[in-house]
């Protein structure tokens, strides 16, 4: 049986997200905060197995913003910290 870990992301604004317990070796957490035309905000997030994979999400986000008509968005990536579950 694979060893399980908790993964914690701490965003620049202090928000913390904990993932797990999981045996998958995720390394980075990404978050999109989208500002909609009507003034509301939507948040999308996920985790990846590499920084390169997370950065590919950034490029896709620009296209999503155009298609969905977002007024503005912020895309952030942080490294996950692994602790014993």
RAKA-V700730 format. One record per pair of residues at least 4 apart in sequence whose C-alpha atoms are under 8 Angstrom apart, sorted by the first residue. I is the first residue (numbers start at 1). J is the second residue. D is the distance in Angstrom with one decimal. If there is no record, write none. Layout:
i->[I;I]
j->[J;J]
d->[D;D]
This chain:
i->[2;3;4;4;4;4;4;4;5;5;5;5;5;5;5;5;6;6;6;6;6;6;6;6;6;7;7;7;7;7;7;7;7;7;7;8;8;8;8;8;8;8;9;9;9;9;9;9;9;9;9;10;10;10;10;10;10;11;11;11;11;20;21;25;26;26;26;26;26;27;27;27;27;27;27;27;27;28;28;28;28;28;28;28;28;28;28;29;29;29;29;29;29;29;29;29;30;30;30;30;30;30;30;30;30;31;31;31;31;31;31;31;31;32;32;32;32;32;32;32;32;33;33;33;33;33;33;33;34;34;34;34;34;34;34;34;34;35;35;35;35;35;35;35;35;36;36;36;36;36;36;36;37;37;37;47;48;48;49;50;51;52;53;54;54;55;55;56;57;58;58;59;60;61;61;62;63;64;65;65;65;65;65;66]
j->[23;23;20;21;22;23;84;85;20;21;22;23;82;83;84;85;18;19;20;21;22;82;83;84;85;18;19;20;21;22;26;80;81;82;83;16;17;18;19;80;81;82;16;17;18;28;29;78;79;80;81;14;15;16;17;78;80;15;16;76;78;85;85;49;47;48;49;50;80;47;48;49;50;51;79;80;81;47;48;49;50;51;54;77;78;79;80;45;46;47;48;54;77;78;79;80;45;46;47;48;54;75;76;77;78;43;44;45;46;74;75;76;77;43;44;45;61;73;74;75;76;41;42;43;44;73;74;75;41;42;43;65;70;71;72;73;74;39;40;41;42;70;71;72;73;40;41;42;69;70;71;72;69;70;71;54;53;54;53;54;55;56;57;58;77;59;77;60;61;62;75;63;64;65;75;66;67;68;69;70;71;72;73;70]
d->[6.0;5.8;7.9;5.5;4.9;4.5;6.9;5.7;6.5;5.1;5.4;6.1;6.2;5.6;4.8;4.5;6.7;5.8;4.8;4.9;6.5;5.7;5.3;6.1;5.3;5.6;5.0;6.3;7.6;8.0;8.0;5.8;5.4;4.6;6.5;6.8;5.7;4.4;6.3;5.4;5.1;6.6;5.5;5.2;6.4;7.9;6.4;6.5;6.6;4.9;6.5;6.1;5.8;4.5;6.7;7.1;7.9;5.3;6.3;7.8;6.6;7.9;5.9;6.3;6.4;5.3;4.3;7.2;7.4;7.4;6.1;5.1;5.7;7.3;5.9;5.3;7.9;5.6;5.4;6.6;6.3;6.2;6.9;6.7;5.6;4.4;5.1;7.4;5.8;4.3;6.4;7.5;5.7;5.5;6.3;6.3;5.5;5.5;6.0;8.0;6.5;7.2;5.5;4.4;6.6;7.0;5.7;4.3;6.7;8.0;5.8;5.3;6.6;5.6;5.1;6.2;8.0;6.7;5.6;4.6;6.6;6.8;5.9;4.6;6.6;5.5;5.2;6.7;5.6;5.2;6.2;8.0;6.4;7.6;6.1;4.2;6.6;6.5;6.1;4.7;6.7;5.8;5.5;5.1;5.8;5.4;5.9;7.5;7.2;4.8;5.3;7.2;7.2;6.2;5.3;7.6;6.2;6.0;6.9;6.5;6.2;6.4;6.9;7.0;6.9;7.1;7.9;6.6;6.1;6.8;6.6;7.1;6.3;6.1;7.8;6.5;6.2;5.9;5.7;5.0;7.9;7.6;7.5;6.7]
